[in-house]
Amino acid sequence: MFVAQFVCAVVFRERSGIAKDYRLNHLIRVPEVRLIGSGDGNDDAESVVMETRDALALARERGLDLVEVGPNQSPPVVKLLDYGRFKFVQSKKAKEARRSQVKTELRAVRLSPKIGQHDIEAKIRKVRELLADGAKVRVFVRMRGRENQHPEVAVKVLRKVAEAVANEAKLEKAPTVEVRAISIVLAPGTSQPVGASSGNNASDA
């Protein structure tokens, strides 16, 4: 479909991965262009110099958009693209790139021993969002004063979160005592129970 004639620019990602802005369709105002590819998937087709109006007509005939991919060439280099599909593919690639980046990060969600039901539900939703993005999540309960004498309360809060996301996450690190806090680490995957393990871990007494 011949679309987006009044779109100011289109981001075209070259094979180098560098994103640039290019003119699209009737925003290409030069008299001649060099067309590369045939618009039918054969990008090895021989390039041809033609009048811009003819290139636009060809794009319209094939239900594609004319994109200026080499504005500094003489004449400028253009390519026939399905703009709608192009946007979809670029969006998908960007999403996958974000997922890959998030997987290297450890995100944190903070709780308190006396957290209310409404607040813990909001925290659980946040944990789910991070897991859905492919992130590992460190969930920790900050304890103050006398709260440090009852680590089992913190573990119960952590268990409640872990059980709520049991279908989306696995327990990568059991409840562990830190400085004025107890934490667990959740990762996307198959669930497993929250409990104490050997070492410097907290038990649910």
N, C-alpha and C positions, 0 to 999 in steps of 0.2 A: 504494500500500500504506500502511495506517495504521500508522506505525512510531514508534519512539523516544518512547513515552509517559512513560518515566521519565528522559529526558534532562533535565538541569537547565536548560540554556539552549541557544539557537541563535543564531548570529551572522547577523544579517540585514543585508545591505548595501543601504542605500537608494540612490536615484538620485543623491544628493549624494556618495556614495562613503564616507560615514562609517559605520564598523562599530559596531553596538550589540548588546547582549544582550537577547533577548526570550524570554518564556515560551512553552512549546510544549505543545499538547494539554491533558491533564488537569492540568497545572501552572497553567493559566489558571483561577483560582478565583473570579473575579467572577461575579455572577448573570447579567449581560447584557453583550453585546458588540455592536459595530457591524462587520458584515462588509462588506469592500470587495472588489470583483472577484467573479467567479463560479467561479474555479478552473479554468476551461476556456480560459484565455488571454485572455479578454475583461476586461481590467482597467478598462475604462470603464463596466462595468456599475454600475448605481445601488447605493449602499450601503444596507444594511438593518439595523435593530436587532432582535436576537433573543436569546432565552435562550441562555446558553453551552452548555447541554446539547444544544440543537437544532443549534447550530453544529458541535459535536463530532460529532453524528450525521450531519450533512451531509458533514463531512470524511470520516468513515468510509465513507459511502455512495459517495463519489467517489474513494475510495482515496488521499486526501490527508491532510496534517497541518494543524492549525490553529495559526497563529503569531500571537502578539500583537505587532503592529508599531507600535501607538500606545498605550502603557500609561498615558500621562498625559492621555488624552482621556476624556471622559465621555459614554457608556461607552467603555471601551478599544476601540481599533480592531484588528481581526484580519484575517487573510488566509489563504486556502487555498493551500497549497504542497505540491509533491512534495519532501519533505525530502531524500530520497536524491539526486534530481536537483539540488536546490539546493546540496547540499554539493559535488557533482561540478563544477558550474558555478563555484562560488566558488573551489574548489581550482585549477581551470584558469585563472581570472582572476588569482589570486595568483601562479601560476607564470609567466604571461605578464608580469606586472608585475615579477617578479624578473628575468626575462630582459631586459626593457627597461632596468632599472636597471644590470644588470651590463654591458650593452653600452657604457655610458658610462665604464666603469672599465678601467684597465690593470692586470692582475694580474701578479705577478712570481713566478718560480720560480728558485731559486738552485742552481747546480751548482759543482763543483770540477773542475780539470783531471784529477785522479787518482780520480775517482768510480768506484766499483765497479759491476759489472754489476747486482747486486741493487738498489743504491741508484738507479741511473739508470732502471731499470724502474719503480721507485716514483715517480720524478719524472715519467716519461712518463705514467703513469696520472693523476697530478695535472694535468698539462697537458691531457690529454684531458677530464678532468672540467670544467676551466675553459672549454675551447673548447665543450663540449657545452652549457654554460650561456650561451653567446653572448659570452663575454669575449674580449678580446684578451690575449695572454700575452707578457710580456717574459721571455725565458729568458736568463739571464746566467751566465757563468763567472767566478768571482772568482779572481784570480791574485795570488800573493804571492811576494816575493823573486825568485829566479831563474826562476820560472814566467813572469814578464813577458817573458823573452827568447825564449819559445817560444809565441807566440800561435797557431801552427798547431795546437797540441795542443787549445787551447780551442775552435778552430773545428771540429775533428773531433768534439768532444763535442757541440757545438751541431748539427752536421750529423746526428749520430746521432739526436738528439731530433726534429729536423725531419722526417727520413725516416720515423721511426716513426709520426708523426701526419700523414703526407702525404695520407692520404685524408680527413682532417678539417680541415686547415688550409692556409692559403697564407702565404707568407713576405711580410710587409708591410714589414719592414725588414731589410736584409742585415746580416751580421756587422759590428758597429761597435765600434771601440776606445773605451773610456771610461777613467775613472781606475781603474787596477788591475782592469779587467774588460773582457770582450767580450760583447756581447749581440746577440740577434735579437728581433724582434717577430713573433709568429704571430697570425693572425686566422682565424676560422672561414671556410672557403671552399675553393676549388680549390687544389690543391697546385702549388708551383713549386720549382725547385731552390734549394738554399742555396749561395751563392757570393759572391765579392767583387764590389763595385761601386766606382765612382769615388768619390773623396772620402776621408774619414777612416774607411775601412773596413778590416777585417783580411782578409788573403788566406790561403788554405789552402795553405801552401807544402809 
